[in-house]
Amino acid sequence: MKETKKVVSILVFDKPNVLIKLIGFFEKRGYTVESINLIKTGEKEKVRYVFVLNTKEKSFEKHKNQLFRIVETLDVKFL
């Protein structure tokens, strides 16, 4: 199966270990993190991470609900 790139934007509460949990989430599911960007929002307790992922998965949708359980996720968008 051919590798494809996925760009995922995740809005979360800015708490300790959030980035570590997100990276672990992707690693356990076979995604390779190519790049990470952190975007501060206007609200000090919220941040947006934008991940560029390499994957052989056809759809990230099946993992989206699991992501909400791992960290306090507010929003997930596919770009």
N, C-alpha and C positions, 0 to 999 in steps of 0.2 A: 504494500500500500504506500502511496506517495505522501510525503510530509507536506503539510500545509501550514501557513501562518495564520494565527488568530490574534486579533487585538481585543483585549477585554479591559473595560474600565470598571473599577470596583470602588464604591463609596463606602467608607467604614468610619467608625469612631476611632479617633487617634489614641490608642492605648498601647501599653508595652506589649511586645511580642506579636503584634498583628502581622507585621511583614514576615516574620519567621513562620507563623502559622499558614499564611497564604502560600509561601514558597513550598512548604511541606505538603500542602494540599495538592499543588500542581505536580510536584515530584512523585508523590505516591500514585498518581493517576497517569503517569507516563508522559507528561508534558515537559518540554525543555523551555526554560525561561530564557529568551534571547535578550530582552531588555525590560527595565522597570523604570517608570517615571512616577514621582510623587508630586501631586498638585495640591497645594494648600487651598482650602475653600475659604469663603468669607467668615465661616463660623469656626472658632478656634478648636473645637473638639472633633471636627470632621476633616478627613483627608480623602483624596481620590488617588488610587494607584492605577496606573495604566500599564498593563503587561502585554508584551509581544511574545507569543508562545509558538513554538513549533510542535506540531502534533500529527499523529497518524489517525486520530479520531475524526470522524465525519462531523460530529456535532458535540458542542460543549454544553448544550441545553440540558442533557441528562445529569451533568454535574452541578448545574446552577443551584438547585435546591439544597444540595449538600453544602455548598459554599455558605449559605445563610446560616447553617448550623455550626460551622467551624468558628467563625468570628461574628461579631455584631455587624453584619452587612446591611447597609441601607438600600443599596441599589447596584445592579449589575447591568452593564450595557456592552453590546458587541459592536465594535466599530469597523 
